[in-house]
Amino acid sequence: MEKKETVKIDSDLKELIPVFMDNREADIAALKKNLEAENFAEIEKIGHQLKGVGGSYGFDYITEIGREIENTANKNNIAELEQLINELETYIDTVEINYE
């Protein structure tokens, strides 16, 4: 992801977002660990969870990449999963949050 993405989040969620982001960093660590172990079932599960949680907090990209991770885990494609996990990590590290 080359450009810094900005998401608009409801200000009612402001107190929840730091924990949400910490949880996504934990997901990334778990994805990397499971990729190293070639535990595709667990990667698929985490992808499914990302798909479900992203949009509910206003992070549509997390939903999209979660779907891709889930689908790619079914194919046991290590190289593509590695790329998707790196994209997610870059997004989490660089996304700019504006509260409305």
N, C-alpha and C positions, 0 to 999 in steps of 0.2 A: 504494500500500500504506500503510494508515494506522497499523496497530499494528506495533510492533517485534517482529519474529519472532525466536524463539530456536531454534537447531538444536543437537542433541546429536551430537557427533562423537566417534568412538573416539579415545582419547588416543594411540593408536599413530600417528595421522595428524597430531598436533600440529605437528610440524616441517614438514610439507608444506603446511599450510593457508595460511601467508602467501604462498607462491609461487602456490598455487592462486588466491587472491584477487587477487593482482597480475595473473595471467593473465586473470582475468575482467574486470578494469579495462581491460586491453589489448583484450579482445574488444569491450567497450563502445565504445572509441575507434574500433576497426575498423568496428563496425556503423554508427556515426554517419558516418564517412567514406564508407562504401559507400552509405549511404542518400542522402547528399548527391549522390553520383555516380549514383544510381539503378542501382547494380550489384546487382540482386536475386539473381543466381546466387551471388554471394559472401555475401550476407546469409543466404541459404538454407543455405549450407555452414557458416557460423558457428553458425547456429541448430541445425543437426544436431549439431555438435560439442558445443554446450552441452547438448543433450538427452542426449548420451552420457556426458558427464563429471560432470554434477551429482550424480546419484544415487550414483555410485560413491564419492563423498566424503561423502555424507550430506546433500547439498543438493537435496532433491526439488523445491523451487521452481525451481531453475535448470533442472532437467530439464523441468519443465512449461512454463516460459516459453520455453525453447529450442525445444520442440515448436511452440509458438504462433508464434514468430518464423519457424521453418522453413516452416510452413504458410502464413503470411501473406505471406512473400516470394514464394510461388508465385502470389499474387493481385496482386502489384505494388501493394499498398495502402500508400502512403507514410504517411498519417495514422495508421493502425493500427500500423504498424511503429515510428513515432516514439513512440507511446504505450507500446508494449511495451519498447522500448529504455530509455525513461525509468523504467518500472517496475523493470526489471532493475537499472538504476543505483541507484535508491533502495534496493532490496533489498541490493545489495552494500555500499552506504554505511551501512546501518543494522542489518544482521543481527547478532544477538548469538550468539556461539559458546560453548557449554559443552562441556568435554571430560569424557568419562566413563572 
